[in-house]
């Protein structure tokens, strides 16, 4: 793959020009973005996957859902369905995608819908659920037909967009200048030990606009394992062997964490949003004890294996009160109108 990306380097300028001109056509209003009369918060990134959008969406839900009816609109990457689909009692992961399905299972009072055409999705969503007060757009930073009022841009600590370049050789979906559309930039997956000086250095490299706020976040792993039948302490895995199954963009932080606490495991590593085949599921279910991510857990047949667990994660944001204040201040603009 790395060799292929190097071979495709001559196409980088072409990709850059096409995407840059598309953005400029929106900036100059030759291409139209539709605005909305309700709070529309976009969570996205410049790079291809692996920045932690789903934990960020769940973080927003955790404090906004206390006082507002929320709806989530996602593209539903990897789903087998087409068009607009809203999650219901008979919905499966293949109908809406693994990440929306994870959110649907975790937050029963949040409306979850998918549509690759965000304008169409928002129209149907509001028609069918007029009670939805705030809509969170998952992975819609490049979907410029919709004008979100508040954009949260994520960039991974070890893969900052300022150190990258566009596809097909780099990982950026659009030029770095696209970051200017965000009100907030969050550096995700930071080490717990990141120093104040290092944060200052990262901010200088990102070179934010005066109107932009930058925050840093870390991932905290739970001390409990969750299964369809209950839970057990993570410490139960010490002194035993198990199989780790991952189908996410970057499993290395999880691998490093499990290794750091002295656990012994084999790792079955699949690509992000991997659609497990029957033979792969048979292999996984043949293992006596399996640990996976919450996203992968939602796609596997959890009833087929009593020894299948996932390890929950929690997003920790520095200056959380400041971040939440910025979000709620944006929402209150609509409460007052």
Secondary structure by P-SEA (a helix, b strand, c coil): caaaaaaaccaaaaaaaaaaaaaaaaaaccbbbbbbccbbbbbbccccccccaaaaaaaaaaccccccbbbbbccccccccccbbbbccccccccccaaaaaaaaccccbbbbbbcaaaaaaaaaaaacccccbbbbccccccccccccbbbbbbbcccccccccccccccccccccccccccbbbbccccccccaaaaaaaaaaacccccbbbbbbbbbbbcccccccccccccccccbbbbbbbccccaaaaaaaaaaabbbbbbbcccccccccaaaaaaaaaccbbbbcaaaaaaccccccccbbbbbbbbbbcaaaaaaaaaaaaaaaaaac
